[in-house]
Amino acid sequence: MKKRVTGIGGVFFKTKDPKASKDWYKKHLGFNTDDYGSTFWWKDKEGKDCSTQWSPFKEDTKYFEPSKKDFMFNYRVENLSELLKTLKDEGVTIVGEMQEYEYGKFGWILDNEGNKIELWEPIDKAFL
């Protein structure tokens, strides 16, 4: 079986005041924050640079819909288009269309409880 998820790409959560949350985490936990949150860098088993994003979202964001949860996980994957086809064939609900940016491809699915999951085929070098 081909690899599917290769790591955690991001942790996203709703908050009343994203700026205050970023400031708190920066002051008390040393997060290196920017407009989007904080990027954590690490190396995979082959020594390749990889990143995981931590991001607070405004509590009224529509980005997590149709999920009703206050959080969303982003998982790093290989070959997103192939994975989305396989997941669809397996009966997994696909949300929207795959999108492509200079930092990778994104797709969304729902898990067995209706939680929205973001799948990311990253281009980590775009952040270096």
N, CA, C and O of each residue as an XYZ file, in Angstrom:
512
protein
N       0.845     -1.191      0.000
C       0.000      0.000      0.000
C       0.885      1.248      0.000
O       1.859      1.332      0.748
N       0.542      2.187     -0.826
C       1.311      3.430     -0.890
C       1.094      4.249      0.375
O       0.082      4.107      1.062
N       2.066      5.109      0.667
C       1.928      6.005      1.811
C       0.721      6.907      1.612
O       0.407      7.320      0.495
N       0.067      7.197      2.696
C      -1.043      8.150      2.660
C      -0.629      9.358      3.482
O      -0.107     10.325      2.928
N      -0.846      9.327      4.778
C      -0.431     10.435      5.644
C       1.014     10.212      6.062
O       1.393      9.117      6.476
N       1.825     11.278      5.946
C       3.245     11.184      6.295
C       3.600     11.989      7.542
O       4.728     11.907      8.027
N       2.650     12.765      8.066
C       2.909     13.565      9.262
C       1.807     14.583      9.479
O       0.871     14.693      8.686
N       1.935     15.313     10.553
C       0.965     16.371     10.855
C       1.442     17.656     10.185
O       2.554     18.126     10.428
N       0.584     18.209      9.344
C       0.915     19.427      8.618
C       0.470     20.674      9.349
O       1.032     21.750      9.143
N      -0.545     20.543     10.209
C      -1.016     21.721     10.923
C      -2.083     21.400     11.944
O      -2.784     20.392     11.854
N      -2.182     22.276     12.905
C      -3.225     22.226     13.920
C      -3.900     23.586     13.898
O      -3.266     24.609     14.159
N      -5.191     23.594     13.585
C      -5.942     24.835     13.448
C      -7.088     24.824     14.453
O      -7.741     23.798     14.645
N      -7.328     25.956     15.087
C      -8.403     26.012     16.074
C      -9.034     27.395     16.096
O      -8.411     28.393     15.733
N     -10.296     27.427     16.534
C     -11.029     28.685     16.622
C     -10.771     29.342     17.966
O     -10.623     28.668     18.985
N     -10.719     30.681     17.953
C     -10.516     31.448     19.166
C     -11.229     32.791     19.023
O     -11.438     33.271     17.909
N     -11.595     33.388     20.137
C     -12.271     34.691     20.097
C     -11.371     35.765     19.511
O     -11.836     36.640     18.780
N     -10.083     35.701     19.829
C      -9.144     36.740     19.418
C      -7.831     36.089     18.963
O      -6.937     35.875     19.782
N      -7.707     35.776     17.673
C      -6.494     35.113     17.186
C      -5.205     35.879     17.517
O      -4.192     35.262     17.845
N      -5.232     37.201     17.435
C      -4.019     37.976     17.738
C      -3.617     37.806     19.200
O      -2.440     37.620     19.508
N      -4.597     37.870     20.097
C      -4.305     37.694     21.520
C      -3.746     36.294     21.789
O      -2.839     36.127     22.605
N      -4.291     35.298     21.100
C      -3.780     33.931     21.263
C      -2.339     33.836     20.775
O      -1.486     33.259     21.449
N      -2.072     34.404     19.600
C      -0.701     34.375     19.075
C       0.252     35.100     20.023
O       1.363     34.631     20.272
N      -0.183     36.243     20.547
C       0.658     36.998     21.477
C       0.932     36.206     22.754
O       2.054     36.205     23.260
N      -0.110     35.522     23.280
C       0.041     34.736     24.506
C       1.039     33.600     24.291
O       1.935     33.390     25.108
N       0.879     32.877     23.196
C       1.771     31.748     22.917
C       3.200     32.225     22.655
O       4.163     31.544     23.009
N       3.329     33.379     22.043
C       4.665     33.938     21.806
C       5.329     34.306     23.134
O       6.484     33.957     23.378
N       4.584     35.014     23.988
C       5.141     35.481     25.269
C       5.433     34.332     26.221
O       6.511     34.276     26.813
N       4.486     33.415     26.373
C       4.612     32.404     27.416
C       5.251     31.090     26.960
O       5.852     30.386     27.771
N       5.128     30.752     25.677
C       5.682     29.488     25.203
C       6.754     29.657     24.133
O       7.314     28.675     23.645
N       7.041     30.919     23.768
C       8.129     31.181     22.846
C       7.837     30.871     21.387
O       8.766     30.687     20.601
N       6.546     30.809     21.004
C       6.215     30.561     19.604
C       6.703     31.735     18.762
O       6.562     32.892     19.158
N       7.272     31.436     17.611
C       7.696     32.459     16.663
C       6.491     32.749     15.753
O       6.341     32.127     14.701
N       5.645     33.684     16.159
C       4.378     33.902     15.457
C       4.482     34.950     14.358
O       5.340     35.833     14.372
N       3.556     34.807     13.398
C       3.390     35.781     12.321
C       1.889     35.912     12.070
O       1.089     35.495     12.908
N       1.498     36.478     10.944
C       0.077     36.675     10.654
C      -0.723     35.376     10.639
O      -1.922     35.378     10.917
N      -0.061     34.270     10.314
C      -0.755     32.988     10.158
C      -0.665     32.094     11.383
O      -1.371     31.089     11.455
N       0.162     32.422     12.326
C       0.357     31.586     13.501
C       1.837     31.341     13.708
O       2.616     32.285     13.842
N       2.230     30.068     13.736
C       3.629     29.719     13.938
C       3.962     28.468     13.121
O       3.171     27.527     13.059
N       5.132     28.473     12.503
C       5.586     27.328     11.719
C       6.692     26.628     12.498
O       7.662     27.251     12.929
N       6.524     25.328     12.666
C       7.530     24.513     13.340
C       8.268     23.705     12.279
O       7.651     23.047     11.442
N       9.600     23.765     12.327
C      10.432     23.066     11.357
C      11.022     21.816     11.980
O      11.398     21.808     13.152
N      11.100     20.756     11.181
C      11.657     19.486     11.623
C      12.178     18.741     10.406
O      11.941     19.154      9.271
N      12.875     17.664     10.638
C      13.416     16.858      9.534
C      12.761     15.482      9.563
O      12.550     14.897     10.625
N      12.443     14.976      8.364
C      11.886     13.628      8.294
C      13.019     12.601      8.382
O      14.181     12.967      8.560
N      12.678     11.326      8.259
C      13.675     10.261      8.406
C      14.805     10.360      7.392
O      15.925      9.926      7.659
N      14.509     10.934      6.225
C      15.534     11.075      5.190
C      16.323     12.379      5.344
O      17.223     12.651      4.549
N      16.000     13.182      6.350
C      16.704     14.434      6.586
C      16.150     15.621      5.819
O      16.765     16.687      5.802
N      14.996     15.454      5.183
C      14.361     16.531      4.415
C      13.685     17.522      5.367
O      13.046     17.120      6.339
N      13.833     18.827      5.078
C      13.163     19.855      5.872
C      11.655     19.754      5.698
O      11.160     19.682      4.573
N      10.922     19.749      6.812
C       9.471     19.669      6.809
C       8.919     20.686      7.799
O       9.614     21.113      8.721
N       7.657     21.068      7.595
C       7.065     22.053      8.500
C       5.682     21.612      8.962
O       4.986     20.856      8.285
N       5.312     22.110     10.135
C       3.978     21.929     10.685
C       3.494     23.306     11.119
O       4.216     24.042     11.793
N       2.279     23.647     10.731
C       1.721     24.974     10.986
C       0.752     24.926     12.171
O      -0.086     24.029     12.262
N       0.875     25.887     13.061
C      -0.039     26.083     14.189
C      -0.758     27.400     13.932
O      -0.110     28.440     13.809
N      -2.110     27.375     13.848
C      -2.828     28.588     13.471
C      -4.146     28.745     14.220
O      -5.020     27.882     14.137
N      -4.287     29.860     14.959
C      -5.595     30.198     15.524
C      -6.426     30.927     14.467
O      -5.911     31.776     13.740
N      -7.702     30.589     14.391
C      -8.643     31.213     13.455
C      -9.711     31.945     14.258
O     -10.017     31.559     15.387
N     -10.269     32.984     13.688
C     -11.383     33.702     14.308
C     -12.533     32.722     14.533
O     -12.773     31.841     13.707
N     -13.241     32.874     15.649
C     -14.271     31.901     16.025
C     -15.422     31.795     15.031
O     -16.142     30.797     15.032
N     -15.611     32.811     14.180
C     -16.702     32.748     13.201
C     -16.218     32.314     11.809
O     -16.934     32.490     10.823
N     -15.002     31.748     11.727
C     -14.485     31.296     10.437
C     -15.405     30.253      9.810
O     -16.015     29.445     10.510
N     -15.493     30.281      8.512
C     -16.255     29.284      7.756
C     -15.316     28.201      7.215
O     -15.765     27.235      6.599
N     -14.026     28.366      7.447
C     -13.015     27.489      6.857
C     -13.160     26.034      7.304
O     -12.796     25.128      6.554
N     -13.686     25.789      8.513
C     -13.795     24.430      9.028
C     -15.094     23.749      8.575
O     -15.271     22.553      8.802
N     -15.998     24.495      7.939
C     -17.290     23.931      7.528
C     -17.094     22.874      6.457
O     -16.185     23.004      5.637
N     -17.915     21.833      6.433
C     -19.169     21.692      7.147
C     -19.045     21.165      8.579
O     -20.061     20.990      9.252
N     -17.832     20.910      9.056
C     -17.649     20.444     10.431
C     -18.141     21.502     11.418
O     -18.046     22.700     11.152
N     -18.656     21.061     12.531
C     -19.126     21.968     13.590
C     -18.095     22.108     14.701
O     -18.347     22.800     15.688
N     -16.933     21.461     14.562
C     -15.907     21.467     15.602
C     -15.130     22.785     15.593
O     -15.140     23.530     14.612
N     -14.466     23.044     16.701
C     -13.661     24.259     16.844
C     -12.201     24.034     16.460
O     -11.344     24.868     16.751
N     -11.922     22.916     15.812
C     -10.555     22.605     15.413
C     -10.567     21.881     14.071
O     -11.596     21.369     13.630
N      -9.416     21.851     13.444
C      -9.238     21.068     12.216
C      -7.774     20.660     12.145
O      -6.881     21.466     12.409
N      -7.536     19.414     11.790
C      -6.174     18.938     11.596
C      -5.826     18.979     10.115
O      -6.681     18.784      9.252
N      -4.570     19.233      9.847
C      -4.021     19.203      8.503
C      -2.972     18.098      8.521
O      -2.068     18.099      9.356
N      -3.103     17.151      7.586
C      -2.140     16.056      7.503
C      -1.334     16.169      6.220
O      -1.872     16.447      5.149
N      -0.025     15.945      6.353
C       0.880     15.921      5.219
C       0.676     14.604      4.481
O       0.602     13.545      5.105
N       0.587     14.665      3.157
C       0.379     13.457      2.352
C       1.290     13.471      1.134
O       1.870     14.496      0.774
N       1.396     12.310      0.517
C       2.100     12.194     -0.760
C       1.064     11.965     -1.853
O       0.090     11.245     -1.634
N       1.253     12.556     -3.011
C       0.403     12.371     -4.187
C      -1.081     12.568     -3.847
O      -1.871     11.624     -3.856
N      -1.424     13.801     -3.554
C      -2.779     14.142     -3.112
C      -3.848     13.741     -4.122
O      -4.881     13.198     -3.731
N      -3.627     13.996     -5.419
C      -4.685     13.674     -6.382
C      -5.000     12.184     -6.382
O      -6.168     11.797     -6.423
N      -3.973     11.350     -6.336
C      -4.188      9.902     -6.290
C      -4.891      9.500     -4.987
O      -5.797      8.667     -4.997
N      -4.469     10.093     -3.879
C      -5.080      9.776     -2.588
C      -6.559     10.159     -2.568
O      -7.388      9.390     -2.080
N      -6.898     11.339     -3.092
C      -8.300     11.758     -3.106
C      -9.151     10.793     -3.943
O     -10.280     10.482     -3.564
N      -8.621     10.318     -5.076
C      -9.352      9.343     -5.894
C      -9.574      8.051     -5.116
O     -10.672      7.493     -5.127
N      -8.530      7.580     -4.441
C      -8.627      6.348     -3.651
C      -9.643      6.513     -2.528
O     -10.478      5.635     -2.308
N      -9.573      7.642     -1.813
C     -10.500      7.873     -0.707
C     -11.945      7.934     -1.209
O     -12.853      7.400     -0.573
N     -12.147      8.586     -2.349
C     -13.496      8.662     -2.926
C     -14.002      7.264     -3.259
O     -15.155      6.933     -2.983
N     -13.132      6.442     -3.857
C     -13.493      5.054     -4.180
C     -13.834      4.257     -2.921
O     -14.637      3.326     -2.973
N     -13.225      4.623     -1.791
C     -13.473      3.946     -0.518
C     -14.717      4.490      0.196
O     -15.063      4.034      1.285
N     -15.385      5.470     -0.429
C     -16.610      6.009      0.156
C     -16.425      7.183      1.086
O     -17.368      7.594      1.762
N     -15.203      7.737      1.133
C     -14.930      8.899      1.987
C     -15.514     10.149      1.325
O     -15.406     10.319      0.111
N     -16.128     11.016      2.121
C     -16.697     12.267      1.596
C     -15.579     13.256      1.298
O     -14.791     13.599      2.179
N     -15.519     13.708      0.059
C     -14.566     14.730     -0.370
C     -15.296     16.073     -0.304
O     -16.433     16.187     -0.761
N     -14.638     17.089      0.266
C     -15.243     18.417      0.402
C     -14.562     19.363     -0.581
O     -13.361     19.607     -0.472
N     -15.310     19.895     -1.532
C     -14.763     20.861     -2.489
C     -13.783     20.231     -3.461
O     -13.689     19.010     -3.585
N     -13.055     21.103     -4.147
C     -12.083     20.700     -5.161
C     -10.666     20.913     -4.644
O     -10.421     21.799     -3.826
N      -9.746     20.102     -5.123
C      -8.341     20.266     -4.767
C      -7.861     21.639     -5.226
O      -8.227     22.100     -6.307
N      -7.045     22.288     -4.406
C      -6.484     23.593     -4.754
C      -4.968     23.507     -4.721
O      -4.390     22.780     -3.913
N      -4.332     24.262     -5.611
C      -2.878     24.229     -5.721
C      -2.302     25.628     -5.563
O      -2.791     26.591     -6.154
N      -1.241     25.720     -4.744
C      -0.550     26.975     -4.478
C       0.953     26.729     -4.596
O       1.379     25.587     -4.770
N       1.744     27.768     -4.504
C       3.198     27.626     -4.611
C       3.780     26.822     -3.453
O       4.913     26.349     -3.548
N       3.037     26.654     -2.368
C       3.509     25.901     -1.202
C       2.833     24.534     -1.079
O       2.983     23.858     -0.061
N       2.090     24.124     -2.112
C       1.542     22.777     -2.117
C       0.113     22.670     -2.597
O      -0.523     23.657     -2.965
N      -0.374     21.440     -2.582
C      -1.743     21.137     -2.985
C      -2.562     20.820     -1.738
O      -2.055     20.253     -0.770
N      -3.851     21.201     -1.780
C      -4.741     20.990     -0.642
C      -6.023     20.313     -1.091
O      -6.552     20.598     -2.165
N      -6.513     19.414     -0.250
C      -7.800     18.771     -0.446
C      -8.439     18.574      0.911
O      -7.754     18.613      1.933
N      -9.755     18.360      0.933
C     -10.469     18.240      2.201
C     -11.401     17.049      2.170
O     -12.012     16.734      1.149
N     -11.494     16.395      3.315
C     -12.378     15.238      3.462
C     -13.100     15.350      4.804
O     -12.756     16.186      5.639
N     -14.100     14.501      4.997
C     -14.764     14.386      6.296
C     -14.454     13.010      6.869
O     -14.468     12.013      6.147
N     -14.170     12.956      8.182
C     -13.948     11.664      8.816
C     -15.289     11.031      9.175
O     -16.341     11.571      8.831
N     -15.261      9.915      9.851
C     -16.476      9.169     10.176
C     -17.436      9.922     11.092
O     -18.606      9.552     11.185
N     -16.965     10.979     11.778
C     -17.840     11.778     12.642
C     -18.155     13.149     12.054
O     -18.731     13.999     12.734
N     -17.782     13.368     10.795
C     -18.083     14.632     10.136
C     -17.084     15.741     10.403
O     -17.358     16.903     10.105
N     -15.922     15.400     10.964
C     -14.872     16.400     11.181
C     -14.142     16.641      9.869
O     -13.737     15.701      9.185
N     -13.983     17.908      9.532
C     -13.262     18.253      8.306
C     -11.768     18.072      8.544
O     -11.230     18.498      9.566
N     -11.114     17.435      7.586
C      -9.674     17.200      7.630
C      -9.074     17.809      6.377
O      -9.575     17.607      5.271
N      -7.991     18.557      6.562
C      -7.286     19.130      5.426
C      -6.101     18.234      5.091
O      -5.316     17.880      5.972
N      -5.971     17.868      3.824
C      -4.847     17.073      3.345
C      -3.944     17.985      2.528
O      -4.411     18.735      1.671
N      -2.654     17.911      2.801
C      -1.696     18.828      2.194
C      -0.526     18.053      1.601
O       0.168     17.318      2.304
N      -0.318     18.224      0.305
C       0.896     17.724     -0.348
C       1.850     18.913     -0.391
O       1.771     19.748     -1.292
N       2.752     18.986      0.589
C       3.541     20.205      0.771
C       4.685     20.386     -0.212
O       5.233     19.434     -0.767
N       5.017     21.663     -0.399
C       6.276     22.064     -1.032
C       6.967     22.913      0.035
O       6.886     24.141      0.025
N       7.652     22.225      0.958
C       8.242     22.895      2.118
C       9.263     23.965      1.731
O       9.390     24.981      2.414
N       9.989     23.735      0.635
C      11.023     24.692      0.245
C      10.458     26.069     -0.053
O      11.201     27.051     -0.059
N       9.151     26.162     -0.301
C       8.523     27.455     -0.550
C       8.586     28.354      0.683
O       8.470     29.574      0.566
N       8.770     27.758      1.863
C       8.810     28.518      3.124
C      10.224     28.868      3.561
O      10.407     29.668      4.478
N      11.216     28.286      2.922
C      12.616     28.512      3.347
C      13.133     29.850      2.885
O      14.284     30.194      3.156
